Amino acid sequence: MIRPNAPQLPKRSICMIRHGETTANRDGLVAGRWDVPLTETGRAQARALQAVQWAQEVAIFASPMNRADETASLIFPGQAFQTIPELSERDWGIYERGPLADLPPRSQTPVDGEAWDEMIARVQTGICIACDIAGTALPILVCHSGVIRAARILAGQDTPGARPANATPIFFHWTGTTHEERPYA
């Protein structure tokens, strides 16, 4: 449901891919702005996406964080992509590098961290930049769990939903009136 005057996704389809598994994902730690490396599993997850047959021309974008940048390079070897700082993960402040189980609700602003509403606005800006640059190509954004969760709110969903799986394309299909989230097929 689209809320009046609320930030929204652009009225077009986009595809988002969370980076491959990282050492923090494996160990149950909050990465946020902590620039952790991919694991060998994460690299394999990204390489597996090389087999995806995209139904149209694509334009590739990534968060500047190493885990997203490397994932984009592994999925699309030899293809140019653009980094967009607004696609970075949320700054979890004092919770960075701590256990995921200790995170407060998203609606709470962590000490020394980023407010959820500010992140949603930042992500909207990043998605709009990517869509403008992509032209008629399908924008593919290699990013983070929090960025995809913010996109769900921008798509009009009532909640940010569950953490998306690593290296799994999520398609926000524009129907002409709303966005439908579904796996890319």
C-alpha positions as CSV (number, residue, x, y, z in Angstrom):
1,M,0.0,0.0,0.0
2,I,1.4,3.4,-1.0
3,R,1.2,6.0,1.7
4,P,0.5,9.6,0.5
5,N,3.6,11.8,0.6
6,A,5.8,8.9,1.7
7,P,9.0,8.3,-0.3
8,Q,8.5,5.7,-3.0
9,L,10.4,3.6,-5.5
10,P,10.6,5.0,-9.0
11,K,7.7,3.8,-11.2
12,R,9.7,1.1,-13.0
13,S,11.0,-2.4,-12.3
14,I,14.4,-2.9,-10.5
15,C,16.4,-5.9,-9.4
16,M,18.3,-5.9,-6.1
17,I,20.9,-8.5,-5.0
18,R,22.3,-8.7,-1.5
19,H,26.1,-9.4,-1.5
20,G,27.4,-12.9,-1.0
21,E,28.0,-14.3,2.4
22,T,30.6,-12.4,4.5
23,T,32.6,-13.3,7.6
24,A,30.2,-11.2,9.7
25,N,27.2,-13.1,8.2
26,R,28.8,-16.4,8.9
27,D,29.7,-15.4,12.5
28,G,26.3,-13.7,13.3
29,L,27.8,-10.2,13.7
30,V,26.5,-6.8,12.7
31,A,28.5,-5.5,9.8
32,G,26.7,-2.3,8.9
33,R,29.5,0.1,7.8
34,W,32.2,-2.4,8.9
35,D,33.7,-3.4,5.6
36,V,34.0,-7.1,6.0
37,P,35.2,-9.6,3.3
38,L,33.3,-12.2,1.5
39,T,33.8,-15.8,2.5
40,E,34.6,-18.5,-0.1
41,T,31.0,-19.5,0.2
42,G,30.0,-15.9,-0.6
43,R,32.3,-15.8,-3.6
44,A,30.8,-19.1,-4.9
45,Q,27.3,-17.7,-4.4
46,A,28.1,-14.7,-6.5
47,R,29.8,-16.8,-9.2
48,A,26.7,-19.0,-9.4
49,L,24.7,-15.9,-10.5
50,Q,26.8,-15.7,-13.7
51,A,24.3,-18.3,-15.1
52,V,21.3,-16.0,-14.7
53,Q,19.7,-15.2,-18.1
54,W,18.6,-11.6,-17.9
55,A,15.4,-11.0,-20.0
56,Q,16.6,-7.5,-21.0
57,E,19.7,-5.3,-21.2
58,V,21.0,-4.6,-17.7
59,A,22.8,-1.7,-16.0
60,I,24.8,-2.7,-12.9
61,F,25.2,-0.7,-9.8
62,A,26.8,-1.5,-6.4
63,S,27.4,-0.1,-3.0
64,P,31.0,1.1,-2.6
65,M,31.5,-1.4,0.2
66,N,34.0,-4.1,-0.7
67,R,31.5,-7.0,-0.1
68,A,29.0,-5.5,-2.6
69,D,31.7,-4.4,-5.1
70,E,33.4,-7.8,-5.1
71,T,30.0,-9.5,-5.5
72,A,29.1,-7.4,-8.5
73,S,32.5,-8.1,-10.1
74,L,32.0,-11.9,-9.6
75,I,28.4,-11.9,-10.9
76,F,29.3,-9.8,-13.9
77,P,33.0,-10.5,-14.7
78,G,34.5,-8.0,-17.1
79,Q,31.4,-5.8,-17.2
80,A,31.6,-2.2,-16.0
81,F,29.4,-1.1,-13.1
82,Q,28.9,2.1,-11.2
83,T,29.2,2.5,-7.4
84,I,26.5,4.6,-5.7
85,P,27.4,5.6,-2.1
86,E,23.7,5.9,-1.2
87,L,23.4,2.1,-1.5
88,S,25.7,1.5,1.5
89,E,24.4,-0.4,4.5
90,R,23.0,1.3,7.5
91,D,25.4,2.7,10.1
92,W,24.5,0.8,13.3
93,G,26.7,2.9,15.5
94,I,27.6,1.3,18.8
95,Y,26.2,-2.0,17.6
96,E,28.7,-2.4,14.8
97,R,30.8,-5.6,15.1
98,G,28.5,-6.9,17.9
99,P,26.1,-9.9,17.8
100,L,23.0,-9.5,15.5
101,A,20.9,-10.6,18.5
102,D,21.7,-7.3,20.3
103,L,20.3,-5.0,17.5
104,P,17.5,-2.8,18.6
105,P,14.3,-2.4,16.5
106,R,14.9,-0.7,13.2
107,S,12.7,2.3,14.3
108,Q,15.3,3.1,17.1
109,T,18.3,5.2,16.1
110,P,21.4,3.6,17.5
111,V,23.9,5.8,19.4
112,D,26.4,7.2,16.9
113,G,24.3,5.5,14.1
114,E,21.9,6.3,11.3
115,A,18.1,6.8,11.8
116,W,15.9,4.4,9.9
117,D,13.9,7.2,8.2
118,E,17.2,8.8,7.1
119,M,18.4,5.5,5.7
120,I,15.1,5.1,3.7
121,A,15.5,8.6,2.2
122,R,19.1,7.9,1.4
123,V,18.3,4.6,-0.3
124,Q,15.5,6.2,-2.3
125,T,18.0,8.7,-3.6
126,G,20.4,5.9,-4.5
127,I,17.8,4.0,-6.3
128,C,16.6,7.1,-8.2
129,I,20.2,7.8,-9.3
130,A,20.6,4.2,-10.6
131,C,17.3,4.4,-12.4
132,D,18.2,7.7,-14.1
133,I,21.6,6.4,-15.2
134,A,20.1,3.0,-16.4
135,G,17.9,4.6,-19.0
136,T,15.8,1.8,-20.5
137,A,18.0,-1.0,-19.1
138,L,17.0,-3.0,-16.0
139,P,18.8,-1.5,-13.0
140,I,20.5,-4.2,-11.0
141,L,21.7,-3.0,-7.6
142,V,24.2,-5.1,-5.7
143,C,23.8,-4.0,-2.1
144,H,22.9,-5.0,1.4
145,S,20.1,-6.5,3.5
146,G,19.2,-3.1,5.0
147,V,19.0,-1.5,1.6
148,I,16.6,-4.1,0.3
149,R,14.5,-3.8,3.5
150,A,14.4,0.0,2.9
151,A,13.3,-0.7,-0.7
152,R,10.4,-2.8,0.6
153,I,9.2,0.2,2.6
154,L,9.6,2.4,-0.5
155,A,7.6,-0.2,-2.5
156,G,4.7,0.4,-0.1
157,Q,5.1,-2.7,2.1
158,D,4.1,-2.3,5.7
159,T,7.2,-3.9,7.1
160,P,10.8,-4.3,6.0
161,G,10.3,-8.1,6.1
162,A,12.9,-10.8,6.8
163,R,16.6,-10.5,6.0
164,P,17.0,-11.4,2.3
165,A,19.2,-14.3,1.4
166,N,22.7,-13.6,0.2
167,A,23.3,-13.5,-3.6
168,T,19.6,-14.0,-4.5
169,P,18.1,-11.6,-7.1
170,I,15.0,-9.9,-5.8
171,F,12.8,-8.3,-8.5
172,F,10.6,-5.3,-7.7
173,H,8.2,-5.6,-10.7
174,W,6.4,-2.4,-11.5
175,T,2.8,-3.4,-12.5
176,G,1.8,0.1,-13.6
177,T,0.2,0.8,-10.3
178,T,2.4,-0.8,-7.7
179,H,5.6,-2.8,-7.1
180,E,5.4,-6.6,-6.6
181,E,8.4,-8.2,-4.9
182,R,9.3,-11.6,-6.2
183,P,12.4,-13.7,-7.0
184,Y,13.9,-12.9,-10.4
185,A,12.9,-15.6,-12.9
